Each structure stands twice: as C-alpha cells, then as structure tokens.
Amino acid sequence: DQAFHLFLYSPETLRSLLQGIGLETIAIHNSVPSRGPLNPANPWMSRLKWRIGAAAFWSCAELLFKVTGGRVVWAPSFELIARRREGLS
C-alpha cells in the first residue's frame, strides 16, 4: 500500500489518543514496507529497486527505533496493537 499521510503522530501521542478512548497500547512497531509500487512501468526492475530501497530504509528505521528506545517510529507506516482497558464495558 502506498499511502501519503498528511499527519504524523509520535508513539507517545498515539498512546495518549488511545488512552482517551479507553484503549491500552500493547505495542507500536515500524511496519515492514509493501511489496512494491502499485502500477510499475517495468514490473521486474521496478519491484527489484523497490525491494532493495525498502529493505535499506526499513533497516535504518528499525535501528533508529531501537536506539531511541521506541520513541521514534520512522517507517512509512507502523503497526499499533491495542486492547480495551480492563474495567470498561
């Protein structure tokens, strides 16, 4: 999926927003990049370039995530896992 987002939220902001609606954050991680462009001109070469670039970028994003103790999520997208807080119906 190739999404271009207008807003970027920090992990702490996302935790705060989720807490405000009664959810507890379990995990926030960098998401693995997609498999390639949606409509490539040259499918084979385009996919190869995409995978090499995505792997390099994702590796840097993961390193930054670990170095900052999970405070910086830098990938194009992320995975957020949350659940309803106990005591809420």
N, C-alpha and C positions, 0 to 999 in steps of 0.2 A: 504494500500500500504506500502510495506516495502522497503524504499529507503535508500541506503547508499551513502551519498554525500561526494565528495572529497573536497568541499569548503564550507565555512560558512561565510556569509556576515552579517554585523551588519545592523540594520534598517537604520542607517544614510547612510551607503554605498549604500544600495538598493535605498533609496530616491535620492541620487546623481546620480546613474546609470540611473534611470528612468527619472530624470530631463534632463540628457544629450541626451535622445532620444525624448524629448518633451512631457513627461508624468508627471502628477501631482499625487503624492501619496495621496490617501484619507485615507487609514487605513492599518496598519500592525498588525496582531494578531497571537498569538500561535494557531496552528490548533489542533483540537481535534484528539487524536490518532486513528488509524484504529481499526477495529473491532476484529482483531486477526491475528495470523500467516497465511500465505498463504497455507501452507501444514502441518497442525498439525498431530503429531503421534497419539495423543488421543484427538479427536476433542472437547469433552465436557470439560475435565480437562484443556487442553491447552488453550481453549478460556476463561475459568474462571480465570486462572492465568494471562493471558494476560490482561484481563479487569481490574483486581484488580491492577496490576502493572502499567498499563497505566493511570488509574484514579489517583493513588498516584503521579506518575511522572508529569502528566499534572497539578495537583493541585499545586505542587511545582513550575512548570514553570510559571503558572499564577501569583502566589504570587511574584516571582522574577520580572516578567514583570511589575506588579503594583508598587512594591517597588522602582524600578529603573525608574519609570516614562515612561515606554515603550521603554527604551533604550536597554534592553536585551531581545531578543527572544530566548528562550532556548528549546522549544519543538522540536521534530524530524522534524517537518515541520511547515510551517506558511502559513497564508492567506495574500495575498497582494492585495489590491484593488487600482486601479489607473485609471485615465482618461486622455484624450488628453487635453493639456493646451489650454485655450481659445486663439483665435487669430492665431492658427495653422490650416492649411487646409490639 
